[in-house]
Amino acid sequence: MSRDPQNSFAIVTPTYLPDLERCELLVESLDRTSPDVHHYLIVDRRDYAAFKHLSGPRRRIIESEALLGRWIWRMPGRKGYWLSLKAPPVRGWIIQQILKIASIEAVPEETLVFCDSDTAFFRHFGYQDLLVDGKVGLLDVGMPGRPEWTATARRLFGLNENQGIGSQNHVGNMICWNRNTVRAMQQRIEAHTGISWKVAIARTLQFSEYMLYGIFVKEVLGYSAVNHAPSSVPLVKASWGMDLRSESALAAFFSDFDPSTVAVMIHSKDGVDPALYRKHLERYWTLARD
């Protein structure tokens, strides 16, 4: 896939074998609603063969190892740990966040839109949906996130861990980043820590990539210096705190959407078989086609 113009964007999805069925549904939903959007799946090398059938003209599969480099390797088995001589054993959750930050090495588009594999689109989705006042929206809601994530981000940037704005939360289910801003963030971490940004993050225990990026934009660069505007637009309707294991609950969930919502996120740990809510998606796909 070749580089698009400056205002291009792509969906980026780190995933793994247990989420294959949900990832297949995400892929189908994008193909049905927004077939022109480029999509990148990041998977471990050992899972590549299982996801290979999802590749296509606008969908590319990227191996995690290619983004991480040779300084770290995966522990055998499904324990979810990675080993390195430069850091203590690194949990898969931290590795996945490192992969998102490293994805600019393989994704040429200007705007990266991160969606987990338990997301599914039900309406057409385009670049204009990302914009707030002419800039790409960055989730920035006035509710406190976990303080340890904020402290880690400030420490990596050389900011005072106990000072700053502190009331923002940048964690959500469809998050937009700018590739040049990500590069600047990597450079800031390396300038302050004196080591590779990947190693610096691998040595953390409590970390959020979305809080890291949001704090960098808001407290280090400032919104006026980047192609971002603070956003609270609900692009995704998430299942957090809901019990959707009954048909009536699923029907209620799919019966009402904000006009700006283009996708749903039904968490893989909610115990809901994707086949049960696929029929609700099909109804919206039919409406979109008609």
Secondary structure, DSSP 4 states (H G I P E B T S, - for coil): -----TT-EEEEEE--GGGHHHHHHHHHHHHHH-TTSEEEEEE-GGGHHHHGGG-BTTEEEEEHHHHH-TTEEEPSSSS-EEEESSSS-EEHHHHHHHHHHHGGGT--SSEEEE--TTEEE-S---GGGGEETTEEEEE-BSS---HHHHHHHHHHHT--TT-S----B---SSEEEEHHHHHHHHHHHHHHHSS-HHHHHHT-SS--HHHHHHHIIIIII-GGGTTEEEE----EEE-TT----SHHHHHHHTT---TT--EEE--GGG---HHHHHHHHHHHHHHHH-
